[in-house]
Amino acid sequence: MEQGNEKTQEATPHRRQQAREQGQVARSQDLGSSLLLLGALLTLYWLSGSFIGFFGNLGTEQWGGQAWLSADSQFVTSEFLRLLSLLAAVGLPLLGVILLVAVMSNVLQVGLLFLPEKIAPDISRIDPLQGFQRLFSMAGAVRLVLGFFKIGVVAAVCFWSLKDDRDTILGLVNLSLVQIGSYLLEIIFWTVLKVAIALLLLAILDYGFQWWKQEQDLRMSTQELRDEMKNLQGDPQVISRRKAVQRQLTLHRLSKTVPQADVVVTNPTELAVALHYEPEKMAAPVVVAKGAGLLAQRIRRLALEHGIPIVEKKPLAQALYKDVDVNRPIPGPLYAAVAEVLAYVYQLNGNKKSPRDVRR
């Protein structure tokens, strides 16, 4: 038997929206970090020619170029601004890609989410006692174990990447400085790329775990589900009583208005519309009552009890029920159809036939 406090129900959309507004979303910090590392690494590889050219020209200019004959403040400022502009031209694309990857990695995980209260000052965040509690909690222990595991994965990837090149690395002393630099840059790039891919795979697994944990945390007990329904819709018992009162009022109103009708148009049992017409006082017939389902059955029953003709006109009943409100006259496009029904009713009354359920 299910206990009231067991979280066995899936989270409702309202519960999910509340959690999202409070910042409780499935998010992996490792996924953002690994994507950032991979994006920066690939961008560096793509812009490597520009960086090498920039720093090569800078070294040649500073170490072997023309000597500075003056070093006043104006010259130093202009030289600094010149170097800064050259560095910006080379480095801004890299910084732009890093910023774009950082933003997109978060948007892909949680979507567009703005929580200004999260950046507001919070004294509890710098409370040493709470900091120690978080550090030595079960969650902290799990993060520590996962951190050692990631270090082991990184070490294993580096070892696997470099083990076949150990003889070449040991023989670097026989190569020129340019060859050593070129080889080291190449082997470092491919090793870091493999590490970034391994970390990305681990981060994807971590995101899957965070998503599963978020779903488990959002699950609701039966009592929580009932409380939410009460808060959003009101007490079900109150709603039931309110509907019962409304139904009684509607039936009471029908018992007064249907006996005033001259004819009831039906469809044949799903819809019922009661019409009343006084040529001396009204410009057009008026709908005095209408209903569907149980209300339609009630209108038919009252019509039979009070000797009011019932005419089955499916298209007309549908049009009257859809387009004409209670106590409103019928619109012009329905005049001809309603006039035909009333003429038939008047013919019945003129022939002094007993009122009955008439089907045409």
LINNOR-V795962 format. One record per run of one state. SS is the DSSP state (hx for helix, st for strand, lp for the rest). FROM is the first residue (numbers start at 0). TO is the last residue. If there is no record, write none. Layout:
BEGIN
ss=SS from=FROM to=TO
ss=SS from=FROM to=TO
END
This chain:
BEGIN
ss=lp from=0 to=5
ss=st from=6 to=8
ss=lp from=9 to=11
ss=hx from=12 to=20
ss=lp from=21 to=27
ss=hx from=28 to=45
ss=lp from=46 to=46
ss=hx from=47 to=63
ss=lp from=64 to=71
ss=hx from=72 to=109
ss=lp from=110 to=114
ss=hx from=115 to=118
ss=lp from=119 to=121
ss=hx from=122 to=125
ss=lp from=126 to=126
ss=hx from=127 to=134
ss=lp from=135 to=136
ss=hx from=137 to=173
ss=lp from=174 to=175
ss=hx from=176 to=217
ss=lp from=218 to=218
ss=st from=219 to=220
ss=hx from=221 to=232
ss=lp from=233 to=234
ss=hx from=235 to=259
ss=lp from=260 to=261
ss=st from=262 to=265
ss=lp from=266 to=269
ss=st from=270 to=275
ss=lp from=276 to=284
ss=st from=285 to=291
ss=lp from=292 to=292
ss=hx from=293 to=304
ss=lp from=305 to=307
ss=st from=308 to=311
ss=lp from=312 to=312
ss=hx from=313 to=322
ss=lp from=323 to=327
ss=st from=328 to=328
ss=lp from=329 to=330
ss=hx from=331 to=349
ss=lp from=350 to=355
ss=st from=356 to=357
ss=lp from=358 to=359
END
